[in-house]
Amino acid sequence: MTLVLGASEIRAVIGAVDVVEAVESIHRDLGSGAMSQPAPGALAGADDAVFLPMAVQSDRLGLVAVKLMADIPANGDRGLPTQRSTILVSSSITGECVAVLDGMAITRARTAATSVVATRRLARADSSTLGLIGLGNLAIEHARRFAAVRPFDRIVVWSRSSATVDRFLREVGPDLPDRCIIASSPKEVAKESDVICTLTPSIDPILHGAWLHAGQHINAVGARPRATHRELDGEAMARSTVFVDSRATAQTKSGDLLVALAEGTLSPDVELTELGEVIAGQSRGRSGIDEITVFDSVGLGAQDLAVAAQVIDLAREHGVGNTAQLSATPTVVIS
């Protein structure tokens, strides 16, 4: 039987998942060579829509997954989410469809958890101020996730919209607003912060290399997975040591990387280290206190599978969700 989990069912159980540990473990598998993550293809749709089938297999989990991510900017004018996704999980042994899940909560949780993991591995240990550029749902998830496992003394925040700032402060939780400082610009966030998370659907750079200072770490998270969309300018990339979730994915989907390469601000032979290689001990992370590091976070199906596997187990344990018989019951012939 196939478990079907909608958004409300996933919200009911995902709080009990150790998302950071799940993401770190799957990146360790990637970095050690225990599994691989092919870059997703892309299907073009109407109204500048892009559909990304993100496929991955984990022998450790015994599962195969495909997340179909729909990126439809025109949905904003329709009053609909601009990104939607559905995750299909099957057994890598029998091929049985184990579960079908809405992807929204899992995507937000694993994205924020990956930023936490990258920060723990790449930022200076004495980092005390977190900067958030963009304060939508992904920023709320980041603030909560950092507060739970890697708290900061101060959080400097910025959004173009005062209404978005107010919503962020209302929904982030009772304890965090007292630590928040509202900045007047992204430049002020960069000036005040040790760790910066860019969380906007920017097309053009919103964080500039001229604003960065020694020892910072940046998680570049928000830009859509398109080769021309970016949050960081070429100078920011060139001043930094760049780490990626997957070389194959970044080299096809990261505008932060690809535009900097096209401009010539990054050398074509720039070294890109995968986060999983750092976690697995195959590569070095930060090399000095003055080094600026960037984690170019494009997003991987492996991260979705790592979290989905635990959500499925918890949902079955607590009787959450519905089941469906998707395939015909096989007929066994004994001769």
C-alpha positions as CSV (number, residue, x, y, z in Angstrom):
1,M,0.0,0.0,0.0
2,T,1.1,3.5,-0.8
3,L,1.0,6.2,1.9
4,V,-0.3,9.5,0.7
5,L,0.7,12.6,2.8
6,G,-0.7,16.0,2.2
7,A,0.7,19.3,3.6
8,S,-1.3,19.1,6.8
9,E,-0.3,15.5,7.6
10,I,3.4,16.4,7.0
11,R,3.1,19.4,9.3
12,A,1.7,17.1,12.0
13,V,4.9,14.9,12.1
14,I,7.8,16.9,10.6
15,G,8.5,18.7,13.9
16,A,9.7,15.4,15.4
17,V,12.2,14.8,12.6
18,D,15.9,15.7,13.3
19,V,16.1,17.4,9.9
20,V,19.6,18.7,10.5
21,E,21.0,15.2,11.3
22,A,19.1,13.7,8.3
23,V,20.6,16.3,5.9
24,E,24.1,16.0,7.3
25,S,24.0,12.2,7.0
26,I,22.9,12.3,3.4
27,H,25.6,14.8,2.5
28,R,28.1,12.5,4.2
29,D,26.9,9.7,2.0
30,L,27.4,12.0,-1.1
31,G,30.8,13.1,0.1
32,S,32.1,9.6,0.8
33,G,30.9,8.2,-2.5
34,A,28.3,6.0,-0.9
35,M,25.7,7.6,-3.2
36,S,25.6,10.0,-6.1
37,Q,23.3,12.8,-7.1
38,P,22.8,13.4,-10.8
39,A,21.9,16.9,-11.9
40,P,18.2,17.3,-12.7
41,G,17.0,18.0,-16.2
42,A,14.6,20.8,-17.0
43,L,11.3,20.9,-18.8
44,A,10.1,24.3,-20.1
45,G,6.4,25.2,-19.7
46,A,4.2,28.2,-20.5
47,D,4.6,31.5,-18.8
48,D,8.3,31.0,-18.1
49,A,7.5,27.9,-16.1
50,V,10.2,25.3,-15.4
51,F,9.7,21.7,-14.2
52,L,12.6,19.9,-12.6
53,P,12.4,16.1,-12.0
54,M,14.9,15.6,-9.2
55,A,15.8,11.9,-9.0
56,V,18.0,10.2,-6.4
57,Q,18.7,6.7,-4.9
58,S,20.0,5.8,-1.5
59,D,21.1,2.2,-0.8
60,R,21.5,3.0,2.9
61,L,17.8,4.0,3.1
62,G,16.7,1.4,0.5
63,L,14.7,4.0,-1.3
64,V,14.5,5.8,-4.7
65,A,12.8,9.2,-5.0
66,V,11.8,11.7,-7.6
67,K,10.7,15.2,-6.6
68,L,8.9,17.1,-9.4
69,M,9.5,20.7,-8.6
70,A,7.4,23.3,-10.6
71,D,8.8,26.8,-10.7
72,I,6.1,29.1,-12.1
73,P,6.8,32.8,-11.5
74,A,3.4,33.7,-13.2
75,N,1.6,32.1,-10.2
76,G,2.4,35.2,-8.2
77,D,-0.1,37.1,-10.3
78,R,-2.6,34.3,-9.8
79,G,-2.4,34.4,-6.1
80,L,-0.8,31.0,-6.1
81,P,2.5,29.6,-4.8
82,T,5.3,30.2,-7.4
83,Q,6.9,26.9,-6.4
84,R,5.2,23.6,-5.9
85,S,6.5,20.1,-5.6
86,T,5.5,16.5,-5.1
87,I,7.8,13.7,-3.9
88,L,7.3,10.1,-5.0
89,V,9.3,7.5,-2.9
90,S,9.7,3.9,-4.0
91,S,11.5,0.9,-2.6
92,S,14.9,0.4,-4.3
93,I,14.5,-3.4,-3.7
94,T,11.0,-4.1,-5.0
95,G,10.1,-1.0,-6.9
96,E,6.9,-0.6,-4.8
97,C,5.7,3.0,-4.5
98,V,6.1,3.6,-0.8
99,A,4.7,7.1,-0.5
100,V,3.6,10.2,-2.3
101,L,4.2,13.4,-0.4
102,D,3.5,17.1,-0.8
103,G,6.9,18.8,-1.0
104,M,6.5,22.2,0.5
105,A,7.3,21.6,4.2
106,I,10.0,19.1,3.4
107,T,11.7,21.5,1.0
108,R,11.6,24.4,3.4
109,A,12.9,22.3,6.3
110,R,15.7,20.6,4.4
111,T,16.8,23.9,2.8
112,A,17.1,25.6,6.2
113,A,18.8,22.6,7.7
114,T,21.4,22.5,5.0
115,S,22.2,26.2,5.7
116,V,22.7,25.2,9.4
117,V,25.0,22.3,8.4
118,A,27.0,24.5,6.0
119,T,27.3,27.2,8.7
120,R,28.5,24.7,11.3
121,R,31.1,23.3,8.9
122,L,32.2,26.5,7.2
123,A,31.6,29.6,9.4
124,R,33.9,30.8,12.1
125,A,33.1,29.3,15.5
126,D,32.9,32.7,17.1
127,S,30.3,34.0,14.7
128,S,27.6,35.7,16.8
129,T,25.4,37.7,14.4
130,L,23.2,36.1,11.8
131,G,22.0,38.2,8.9
132,L,18.8,37.4,6.9
133,I,18.2,39.2,3.6
134,G,14.6,38.4,2.6
135,L,12.0,37.5,5.3
136,G,9.5,35.2,3.7
137,N,8.6,31.7,4.7
138,L,12.1,30.4,4.0
139,A,13.6,33.1,6.4
140,I,11.1,32.1,9.1
141,E,12.2,28.4,8.7
142,H,15.9,29.5,8.8
143,A,15.5,31.6,11.9
144,R,13.7,28.8,13.8
145,R,16.2,26.1,12.6
146,F,19.2,28.1,13.6
147,A,17.7,29.0,17.0
148,A,17.1,25.3,17.7
149,V,20.6,24.0,17.0
150,R,23.0,26.9,16.4
151,P,21.7,30.0,18.2
152,F,23.1,33.5,17.5
153,D,23.2,36.5,19.8
154,R,21.8,38.9,17.3
155,I,19.8,38.5,14.0
156,V,20.0,41.4,11.6
157,V,17.1,41.3,9.1
158,W,16.0,43.1,6.0
159,S,13.0,43.0,3.6
160,R,11.8,45.4,1.0
161,S,8.3,45.2,2.6
162,S,7.6,46.4,6.1
163,A,4.5,44.1,6.1
164,T,6.9,41.2,5.5
165,V,9.1,42.3,8.4
166,D,6.1,42.5,10.7
167,R,4.9,39.0,9.6
168,F,8.4,37.6,10.2
169,L,8.5,39.0,13.7
170,R,5.0,37.6,14.5
171,E,5.6,34.1,13.2
172,V,9.2,33.4,14.0
173,G,8.4,32.5,17.6
174,P,8.2,34.3,21.0
175,D,11.9,34.4,21.9
176,L,13.6,35.5,18.6
177,P,12.1,39.0,18.0
178,D,14.0,40.4,21.0
179,R,17.3,39.4,19.2
180,C,16.3,40.9,15.9
181,I,17.6,44.2,14.5
182,I,15.8,45.6,11.5
183,A,18.3,46.9,8.9
184,S,17.7,49.6,6.4
185,S,19.4,47.8,3.5
186,P,21.1,44.6,2.5
187,K,24.4,46.6,2.7
188,E,23.7,47.2,6.4
189,V,23.0,43.4,6.9
190,A,26.4,42.6,5.3
191,K,28.2,45.2,7.5
192,E,26.7,43.9,10.8
193,S,26.7,40.1,10.2
194,D,29.1,37.2,10.7
195,V,26.9,34.8,8.8
196,I,24.5,35.9,6.0
197,C,21.7,34.0,4.4
198,T,20.3,35.4,1.2
199,L,16.7,34.2,0.9
200,T,15.2,36.2,-2.0
201,P,14.0,35.1,-5.4
202,S,16.3,37.7,-6.9
203,I,17.2,37.8,-10.6
204,D,19.9,40.5,-10.1
205,P,22.4,40.6,-7.3
206,I,21.2,41.7,-3.9
207,L,24.5,41.1,-2.0
208,H,27.7,42.7,-3.4
209,G,31.2,41.7,-2.8
210,A,32.3,45.2,-2.0
211,W,30.2,45.0,1.2
212,L,31.8,41.8,2.6
213,H,34.4,41.7,5.3
214,A,37.0,39.2,6.3
215,G,35.8,36.0,8.1
216,Q,32.2,36.1,6.9
217,H,30.2,33.1,5.7
218,I,27.4,33.4,3.2
219,N,24.6,30.9,2.5
220,A,23.3,31.8,-1.0
221,V,19.9,30.1,-0.9
222,G,17.0,32.0,-2.4
223,A,17.6,32.4,-6.2
224,R,15.4,30.2,-8.4
225,P,17.3,27.2,-10.0
226,R,17.9,29.1,-13.3
227,A,21.2,29.8,-14.9
228,T,20.6,33.6,-15.1
229,H,19.1,34.3,-11.6
230,R,21.5,35.2,-8.8
231,E,21.7,36.9,-5.4
232,L,25.4,37.4,-5.3
233,D,27.4,39.5,-7.7
234,G,30.6,38.3,-9.4
235,E,32.9,40.1,-6.9
236,A,31.2,38.3,-4.0
237,M,31.8,35.0,-5.6
238,A,35.4,35.9,-6.6
239,R,36.3,37.1,-3.1
240,S,35.1,33.9,-1.5
241,T,36.0,30.2,-1.3
242,V,33.0,28.6,-2.9
243,F,31.3,25.4,-1.6
244,V,28.4,23.7,-3.3
245,D,25.8,21.1,-2.5
246,S,26.6,19.3,-5.8
247,R,29.0,20.3,-8.5
248,A,26.9,18.7,-11.2
249,T,23.8,20.6,-10.0
250,A,25.5,23.9,-9.4
251,Q,27.2,23.8,-12.8
252,T,23.8,23.6,-14.5
253,K,21.4,25.4,-12.2
254,S,23.2,28.0,-10.1
255,G,23.0,31.5,-11.6
256,D,25.3,32.8,-8.8
257,L,28.0,30.5,-10.2
258,L,27.2,30.5,-13.9
259,V,26.9,34.3,-14.4
260,A,30.1,34.9,-12.5
261,L,31.9,32.4,-14.8
262,A,30.3,34.0,-17.9
263,E,31.4,37.5,-16.7
264,G,34.9,36.3,-16.1
265,T,35.0,37.3,-12.5
266,L,35.4,33.6,-11.6
267,S,38.0,31.6,-13.4
268,P,36.7,28.6,-15.5
269,D,39.0,26.3,-13.4
270,V,37.6,27.6,-10.0
271,E,37.7,24.8,-7.4
272,L,34.3,23.9,-6.1
273,T,34.2,21.8,-3.0
274,E,31.1,19.9,-2.1
275,L,29.7,20.2,1.4
276,G,29.5,16.5,1.7
277,E,33.2,16.2,1.0
278,V,33.9,18.4,4.0
279,I,31.5,16.5,6.2
280,A,33.1,13.1,5.1
281,G,36.6,14.4,5.8
282,Q,37.6,14.2,2.1
283,S,38.2,18.0,1.7
284,R,39.0,20.9,4.0
285,G,36.5,23.5,4.9
286,R,37.4,27.0,6.1
287,S,41.2,27.4,6.0
288,G,41.6,30.6,8.0
289,I,39.9,33.2,10.2
290,D,39.9,35.9,7.5
291,E,38.7,33.7,4.7
292,I,35.2,34.5,3.2
293,T,33.2,31.4,2.5
294,V,30.1,31.0,0.3
295,F,27.8,28.0,0.3
296,D,26.0,28.0,-3.0
297,S,22.8,26.1,-2.1
298,V,20.8,25.0,-5.1
299,G,18.9,22.1,-3.5
300,L,19.1,18.3,-4.0
301,G,16.7,15.5,-4.3
302,A,19.0,13.7,-1.8
303,Q,18.1,16.2,0.9
304,D,14.4,15.7,0.2
305,L,14.7,11.9,0.4
306,A,16.6,12.0,3.7
307,V,13.8,14.0,5.3
308,A,10.9,12.2,3.5
309,A,12.2,8.8,4.7
310,Q,11.8,9.9,8.4
311,V,8.5,11.6,7.7
312,I,7.1,8.4,6.2
313,D,8.3,6.3,9.2
314,L,6.7,8.7,11.7
315,A,3.5,9.0,9.8
316,R,3.1,5.2,9.7
317,E,4.0,4.9,13.4
318,H,1.3,7.5,14.3
319,G,-1.3,6.5,11.8
320,V,-1.1,9.8,9.9
321,G,-2.1,10.0,6.3
322,N,-4.1,7.9,3.9
323,T,-3.2,4.7,2.0
324,A,-4.0,3.7,-1.6
325,Q,-3.5,0.6,-3.6
326,L,-1.9,2.1,-6.7
327,S,-0.9,-1.1,-8.5
328,A,-2.8,-4.3,-9.2
329,T,-2.2,-7.1,-6.7
330,P,0.2,-9.6,-8.3
331,T,-1.0,-13.0,-9.1
332,V,1.4,-15.7,-8.0
333,V,1.5,-18.8,-10.2
334,I,2.8,-22.0,-8.6
335,S,3.7,-24.7,-11.1
